[in-house]
Amino acid sequence: MTVVLPLHDTLTARQAEHVVRQHAREAAQWQLTDLFGHDPGRFDHLSLQACGLLVDFSKQRITQETLSLLRALARERGLDRWIQCLFQGKEVNWTESRPAMHWRLREDAEQAPEVDAQLVLMERIVERLHSGQWRGCQGDAITDVVNIGVGGSDLGPLMASVALHEHYPAVGVRPRVHFVSSMDGSQIAPLLDELNPATTLMVVSSKSFTTVDTLSNAATARAWLERAFPDMNGAVPRCHFIGVSAQPERMTSWGIHPDNQLRLWDWVGGRYSLWSAIGLPIALTTGMDYFRELLAGAHDMDVHFRDTPWERNVPVTHGLVDVWNLNFLDITARAVLPYDGRLKHFPAYVEQLEMESNGKSVTRDGSTVTHHTCPVIWGEVGPNAQHAFYQLLHQGTQPVACEFIVAARHGRRNGNSAELQPLEDQHRLTVANCLAQSRLLALGESALPPNEPLPAFMHYRGNQPSTTIMLEALSPRQLGALVALYEHKVFVQAVLWGINPFDQWGVEMGKRIAKDMVKVLDTGEGAEGLDVSTASLADYVRQLQEN
Ligand SMILES: O=P(O)(O)OC[C@H]1O[C@H](O)[C@H](O)[C@@H](O)[C@@H]1O
């Protein structure tokens, strides 16, 4: 099927960009202190609510006019048609000739029956594990599940399982869920020392089922189980391995029993796949009802993104503000700062989602972009980062756009009120820190009560822009909405930049040349074709390993 995707109307897009650029010349002089001083209604004008999230853009260096000019630019770049193409399942991933239909994983059984069929299989597995009916090869109930995956087959499930670990399945007992991703064996080795093979189940999670990191960890896990049960090698794959992949034949030839295979599809990008069976660890942590709530929250955001006018559209606004910071204010770094330890893996998740999606430099027509695409993104749990890199945010030389993510209520589910009070107090303290930091970053020392003049080294210059995303509480539904918000804002930005957010060709070459390098390290073969630095390092390693 050939699909005609909208191309930019280059001339008008250039005109719109010119207008935004002129506006940005003025904006370069703006101070957030003045913007707040001039417009007491700034919060009302520049904050939006959707799907249980309150998103405050008022601490960004923008005005209502800025957003309106950026929306005009987006209109001229064809964003409305691109959104339609996304949700109509057109080939928006044009370098791989595929649609990108992660949103379809959040549809109901009627709209997406093939998705529902996999959810039903997944639910059966989850129930068998929670009820103790899934048995190891010696008849023991499973107590520990190890998810073996990397990239999108690790970061999303890990992030959401940890974020929602206070949500328990309604019935039964959940197993402990562990994550192994690193190819060097440094995670799996100590884990296997602790675990009992009789009660451990491995989930080998790989969309392609070719990723060497995952397959080498899976091989180590299989050897460990086969050593433990030398006479039961036929039962080991059946009782101790589940596979999740878009490649059933590869799962089968690796040895995953057909009954233990869960599927996803080529039309789901790895970093967009936590909603599929790749999310099995999440469902094992929370139970299937909460997993479905997570999907429902993401679906809420899909509908909001698709149907809401851009003036009130959170992913559109979020994407546009980031484009503004990067391309018009030259802010090339962004910090993702959750004020909630449960979201400790959220920054790493966003790093992959955004930088693997939008770290591109070639446009649809094959030309090189003439502007920056994705900023450098990093992050950490905010309160911990306060004691680490906030020094640079407050007094360093570079502008950094910050993103604060915090829940208004902790929403703790277990324990009596006397026990919970100290924890509620800790949550309030955390929210207070979040608000204090974003205020100080924005306003600098003018946020402080008037005092005697500070020496230069104590100076807080302020004017660091930030967005605050406030959840009512960290529920599965709101987490689903939050993650889908990021997925869609990434798409908005890609459309404005004219790039494909759904491929990752920049990762492929590294995988290929690593194979040749293994040969160099093993035998020295191929070293003569290498640069002197790499050849010398390889030689040094070989000498040390031989002695
Ligand atoms: O799920 P897999 O096929 O094993 O892929 C795992 C990961 O590795 C690749 O190199 C890509 O960069 C990621 O986008 C992907 O999520």
Ligand as a Chemical Component Dictionary entry (heavy atoms), coordinates in Angstrom:
data_LIG
# 
_chem_comp.id                   LIG 
_chem_comp.type                 NON-POLYMER 
_chem_comp.pdbx_formal_charge   0 
_chem_comp.three_letter_code    LIG 
# 
loop_
_chem_comp_atom.comp_id 
_chem_comp_atom.atom_id 
_chem_comp_atom.alt_atom_id 
_chem_comp_atom.type_symbol 
_chem_comp_atom.charge 
_chem_comp_atom.model_Cartn_x 
_chem_comp_atom.model_Cartn_y 
_chem_comp_atom.model_Cartn_z 
_chem_comp_atom.pdbx_ordinal 
LIG O1 O1 O 0 13.392 -5.927 22.069 1  
LIG P1 P1 P 0 14.639 -6.108 21.278 2  
LIG O2 O2 O 0 14.387 -6.490 19.864 3  
LIG O3 O3 O 0 15.573 -7.082 21.971 4  
LIG O4 O4 O 0 15.390 -4.743 21.230 5  
LIG C1 C1 C 0 15.887 -4.123 22.358 6  
LIG C2 C2 C 0 16.405 -2.732 22.069 7  
LIG O5 O5 O 0 17.581 -2.819 21.301 8  
LIG C3 C3 C 0 17.776 -2.089 20.128 9  
LIG O6 O6 O 0 19.125 -1.966 19.896 10 
LIG C4 C4 C 0 17.103 -0.754 20.034 11 
LIG O7 O7 O 0 18.000 0.309  20.085 12 
LIG C5 C5 C 0 16.019 -0.544 21.054 13 
LIG O8 O8 O 0 15.061 0.303  20.485 14 
LIG C6 C6 C 0 15.368 -1.839 21.450 15 
LIG O9 O9 O 0 14.334 -1.585 22.354 16 
# 
loop_
_chem_comp_bond.comp_id 
_chem_comp_bond.atom_id_1 
_chem_comp_bond.atom_id_2 
_chem_comp_bond.value_order 
_chem_comp_bond.pdbx_ordinal 
LIG O1 P1 DOUB 1  
LIG P1 O2 SING 2  
LIG P1 O3 SING 3  
LIG P1 O4 SING 4  
LIG O4 C1 SING 5  
LIG C1 C2 SING 6  
LIG C2 O5 SING 7  
LIG C2 C6 SING 8  
LIG O5 C3 SING 9  
LIG C3 O6 SING 10 
LIG C3 C4 SING 11 
LIG C4 O7 SING 12 
LIG C4 C5 SING 13 
LIG C5 O8 SING 14 
LIG C5 C6 SING 15 
LIG C6 O9 SING 16 
# 
